[in-house]
Amino acid sequence: MSFLEIFTLFASGVTIFALIVGVFSVYNGRMTRREIAGLIRDTQAETQRLIRETQAETRQLIRQMHEEMLAELRETRELIARETAATRQLIQENQAATREILLRITEILARIDERVR
């Protein structure tokens, strides 16, 4: 075999190898792009699902907190009303006691005034 025949065989082998590598690299690139596009779509769908779930859970928590705050507000209002009534009662009792004391003082002063005259 001459150098030219060996070189031709080598060149044709290299050409076939390059053709195979080229075809598979194109195929591999296309499959990689498809796979990446699929992963992007799946990730986007999962992210949207998670966002929807998170929004729903957040709304539920806000509703629950709102209801709890309203219940606490009702309890606070009831407590204020009870304490206001109790305070009014104490004020009325104190006013009555003060009136009695003032009446006694007035009586004492009237007696003193009578004795002094």
Helices and strands as residue ranges (DSSP letters): H 3-116
